[in-house]
Amino acid sequence: MSDTSYAVYTRAKAKYGKRLKEKDYKSLLNCESVSDVMSYLKSNTHYIDAFGEANERGMRRGLFESLLKQYYINEIDTLCQYELSVGEDISRYVAHKTEINEIIRMLTMLNSHEKRQYNFTVPRHIAKKTSIDLNALSEVESFDQFLEAVKKTPYGKILVKYNTGDHKQIPITEIESELYTKLYIELYTAIEHTGADESKDLKDFLDSIIDYRNFLNIIRMKKYYSADSTEIKKHIIPFGSLKSSVIDSMCNAETPQQVYDIMAETRTGKLVDKIEYDNLDELEIKVKYKKARHNMYYSSSSSTVMISYIILCEIELHNLICLVEGARYSVDKSIIEPLLVY
């Protein structure tokens, strides 16, 4: 391992050591307001630097989330500076993933036909670099206006294909799959430029994550849309370790349970019987957490440790957003606690 690789390896592990622990989550579950959550994080955790001069008193949920996301991006950028082989590419991956999340959030709002203004939550660091005109997005009221706002971005050519003229229901899941395919093409291309051992370790990790994403997409399409095999395959990300014959079998299965049974027989699918979950989204997050946490302890690949740490940061961010929304809307902690993954 090179000196730079060792530096990012040890730095990621050190940052992981400062993660929120069970005692922190227990305390945060007892917070009764957004201000209480912020006060605890500033006083007792590594988030002391996340909020700057922001005042806890009267802290709004939207600003709280924005500050957390800004902190997350800064943490990742700092780490990526130490990894010369793929650091810049992973930093770009995080930025593009954030952009895709905003696109999907905008499309979801348009599909709901809600007459409310879109407020972007992209961290300032990304807002300064993004190719998306975020101010134009805030004025969008239709899919046509949305396409106009993003046509000059790297996502424009993908999105314009869905301009059929009938926008009663935008095919969000299909768009999301295509955007993520583009994202993974970029990431896998970057991985090919790393050393052989690094490349294999990181590719195996990402393959397993994509395997579960495809598996869950197939179940969702069957369970909620009664989609046929042809339609389902439009939502498959063309990466991962699952053989095409296994994907075909899952797509052709008659019920979600049959899809589950097929996946459980694969090497990467063994986890589905070992993880307790209440819904599909929870299973996806728990699989990512379990695999990323394993890498933090056992992987010797600096790139794998780095991207595992990034995923664990995303999950911690997810936990905090659940907690602050629970505090904001006075949701009983018995409902919020099962949503936390740690």
Helices and strands as residue ranges (DSSP letters): H 3-17, H 22-29, H 34-44, G 46-49, H 61-80, H 87-112, H 124-129, H 134-137, H 143-150, H 156-160, H 172-191, H 196-225, H 229-233, H 244-252, H 256-264, G 268-273, H 280-298, H 302-328, H 333-336, G 337-339
